Amino acid sequence: MATKRKPTKAGAKKTKKRSSGRPKAEIDWGLVPELGEIGCTEEEVASVLRISRDTLLERCKSDHGKTFKEYYWPMLNEGNVSLRRHQWRVAKEGNPALLIWLGKNKLGQSDKIKNEVTGEDGGPIKIETAREELASVLGALVDEEEKK
């Protein structure tokens, strides 16, 4: 014999189905721009927010409708521009170390030292190859043998 369901009264509240698992982590999205400005990685952002990287990526998609990369990229770029602006200001103030670093990285400058070695009276250095020396020695030996 099958049991019958009791009919519900009109307007009666339906009981919510209990979801299993942990409650949704609360994420302070207000911290993310600051972390982007200083160049934090996805893992570092997740760590500061006290969530896993996977949770960060999933929640960004559900909360902002964008991948984390799409959401975070403008914040990283803002930090990069800020750093570049500060470096140029400090370099213009005459910081030698920063001027050297910028010269090497932006202009392809290097610390290579060019040494030039010359021969007698500033002329070219004469280099005899082993073959030429050997031919000369052998020729001398042949000449000596022929004289005998």
C-alpha positions in Angstrom: 0.0 0.0 0.0 1.5 3.3 -1.1 1.4 6.2 1.2 -0.3 9.4 0.1 1.2 12.8 0.4 -0.6 15.3 2.4 -1.9 18.2 0.4 -0.2 21.5 1.2 -2.2 24.5 2.1 -2.2 27.4 -0.2 0.5 29.9 0.7 2.3 27.5 3.0 6.1 27.8 2.9 8.0 25.0 1.2 10.9 23.8 3.2 14.3 24.5 1.5 16.4 21.7 0.5 19.5 21.6 2.6 22.6 21.8 0.5 25.5 19.6 1.4 29.1 20.9 1.7 30.7 23.9 3.1 29.1 27.4 3.1 30.3 29.7 0.3 33.5 31.5 1.2 33.2 35.2 1.7 35.7 37.0 -0.6 36.8 40.6 0.0 37.0 41.7 -3.7 38.1 45.1 -2.5 41.6 43.8 -1.7 42.2 42.5 -5.2 43.0 45.8 -6.9 45.7 46.5 -4.2 47.2 43.1 -4.8 47.2 43.6 -8.5 48.9 46.9 -8.1 51.9 45.3 -6.4 51.9 42.4 -8.9 50.7 39.5 -6.9 50.2 36.2 -8.6 46.9 34.3 -8.7 48.2 32.0 -5.9 49.2 34.9 -3.8 45.8 36.6 -4.2 44.1 33.4 -3.3 46.3 33.0 -0.2 45.6 36.6 1.0 41.9 36.0 0.5 42.3 32.7 2.4 40.8 30.6 -0.4 42.2 28.1 -2.9 43.3 29.2 -6.4 40.4 27.1 -7.9 37.9 28.8 -5.7 39.3 32.2 -6.8 38.9 31.3 -10.4 35.4 29.9 -10.1 34.1 32.7 -7.9 35.5 35.4 -10.2 33.6 33.8 -13.0 30.3 33.6 -11.0 30.7 36.9 -9.1 32.0 39.1 -12.0 31.1 37.2 -15.1 34.8 37.2 -16.2 37.7 34.9 -16.0 40.2 35.9 -13.3 42.7 36.9 -16.0 40.2 39.2 -17.7 39.2 40.7 -14.3 42.7 41.0 -12.9 44.7 42.1 -16.0 43.8 45.9 -15.8 44.8 45.9 -12.1 48.2 44.3 -12.9 48.8 46.8 -15.7 47.9 49.7 -13.4 50.6 48.5 -11.1 53.1 48.2 -13.9 52.4 51.7 -15.1 52.8 53.1 -11.6 56.1 51.3 -11.1 57.4 52.5 -14.5 56.3 56.1 -13.7 58.2 55.9 -10.4 61.3 54.5 -12.0 61.5 57.2 -14.6 61.0 59.9 -11.9 63.8 58.5 -9.8 66.0 58.0 -12.9 65.4 61.7 -13.9 66.5 62.7 -10.4 69.9 61.2 -11.2 69.9 57.8 -9.5 73.0 56.2 -11.3 72.1 52.6 -10.6 68.6 53.0 -12.0 69.9 55.0 -15.0 72.3 52.1 -15.8 69.6 49.5 -15.3 67.1 51.3 -17.5 69.8 51.8 -20.2 70.6 48.1 -20.2 67.0 47.0 -20.3 65.4 49.7 -22.4 68.2 50.6 -24.7 70.2 47.4 -25.0 73.3 48.9 -23.5 75.8 46.6 -21.9 79.0 46.5 -19.9 81.0 44.8 -22.7 84.5 46.2 -23.0 86.1 46.2 -26.4 89.8 45.4 -26.4 91.9 45.8 -29.5 95.3 44.2 -29.8 97.7 45.2 -32.6 100.9 43.9 -33.9 104.3 45.7 -34.4 103.9 49.5 -34.9 100.1 49.3 -34.6 99.9 47.0 -37.6 98.1 43.7 -37.8 99.3 40.7 -35.9 100.9 38.1 -38.1 99.7 34.7 -37.5 101.3 31.7 -39.1 99.3 28.6 -39.2 100.7 25.2 -38.0 100.5 24.0 -41.6 102.8 26.8 -42.9 105.2 26.2 -40.0 105.3 22.5 -40.7 105.8 23.0 -44.4 108.7 25.3 -43.7 110.4 22.9 -41.3 109.8 19.9 -43.7 111.2 21.9 -46.6 114.3 22.7 -44.6 114.8 19.0 -43.7 114.3 18.0 -47.4 116.9 20.6 -48.4 119.4 19.3 -45.8 118.9 15.7 -47.0 119.4 16.7 -50.6 122.7 18.4 -49.7 124.0 15.2 -48.3 
